[in-house]
Amino acid sequence: VSTVLPSLIVVNIWREFPFAMIMMTAGLQTVPEQLLRAAKVDGANAWQRFWHVTFPHLRNVSTVTILLLAVANFNSFIIPWIMTGGGPSNASHIWITHIYELAFGRQRWGVASAYSVLLFIILMTLGYFYVRALSGNERKDGSA
């Protein structure tokens, strides 16, 4: 059993955790204090206040954070390549390193281009959902 991919996952979590926490902290600061106080007056315990007041306010921030991190991970080439170079027996051969290997290692430019176009389509789809999530936030806030 190879431990290459779990080690890459740990490194990516270590690298992206600060960004996610900053986003979540910013999201927590947008929760109206009046709603939390009103829920407390209504008899909600801490868990109920989190689940019914705080958590719904974090949904939009969570969506944006997940989409941004997904796009970043699809394009994450440096960490797997520097740590393993594709890994022992291609254990850490992810899509972006496969494109690199096809283009520059095997000189199969057409196949690498086809994979790149597919990656572009996936990233554009994620980008569409990102823009849609942002525009949904503006409509709910009434600012657009």
NORFENSUL-V940099 format. One record per residue. PHI is phi in whole degrees, -180 to 180 (999 if undefined). D_LAST is the distance of its C-alpha to the last C-alpha in Angstrom with 2 decimals. Layout:
BEGIN
phi=<PHI,PHI>
d_last=<D_LAST,D_LAST>
END
This chain:
BEGIN
phi=<999,-86,-106,-68,-64,-59,-68,-66,-64,-62,-65,-65,-63,-61,-75,-98,-59,-60,-61,-63,-70,-64,-64,-67,-63,-63,-65,-64,-74,-88,-70,-63,-62,-64,-66,-65,-66,-64,-65,-66,-64,-74,98,-77,-80,-61,-65,-65,-63,-65,-69,-101,-117,-72,-58,-61,-74,-88,-60,-67,-64,-64,-61,-63,-63,-63,-66,-64,-70,-65,-63,-64,-72,-63,-97,-76,-107,-62,-63,-64,-72,-71,-71,-130,63,105,82,-67,57,57,-68,-113,-81,-89,-58,-69,-72,-66,-61,-61,-64,-63,-73,-101,-92,-106,60,-101,-65,-65,-66,-62,-66,-63,-62,-65,-65,-62,-62,-61,-64,-63,-68,-66,-63,-63,-63,-61,-66,-64,-65,-65,-64,-67,-69,-65,-65,-67,-66,-69,-77,80,-92,-131>
d_last=<52.06,49.97,47.97,46.12,42.83,42.73,43.33,40.47,38.19,39.33,38.70,35.16,34.41,35.97,33.85,30.46,30.98,29.96,26.55,25.96,27.22,25.07,21.95,23.37,24.34,20.88,19.65,22.51,21.57,18.24,20.29,20.61,24.27,24.45,23.89,26.63,28.93,28.41,29.27,32.30,33.42,33.16,35.62,33.59,35.34,33.78,33.39,31.74,29.29,28.40,28.24,26.37,24.13,23.83,23.90,20.95,18.79,20.21,19.42,16.12,17.82,20.89,19.31,17.87,21.24,23.32,21.68,22.04,25.60,26.44,25.62,27.58,30.47,30.73,31.23,33.49,36.67,38.21,39.02,40.82,42.57,43.80,44.81,46.55,46.43,45.90,48.02,51.43,51.84,48.21,47.08,43.89,43.32,39.59,37.83,36.97,40.52,41.93,40.16,41.57,45.00,45.04,44.08,46.05,48.68,49.78,48.65,47.03,44.23,43.40,43.00,40.97,38.69,38.28,37.37,34.91,33.21,33.00,31.53,28.97,28.01,27.70,25.56,23.28,22.97,22.11,19.59,17.98,17.80,16.46,13.49,13.07,13.38,10.76,8.14,9.65,9.27,5.53,5.90,8.89,7.88,5.68,3.80,0.00>
END
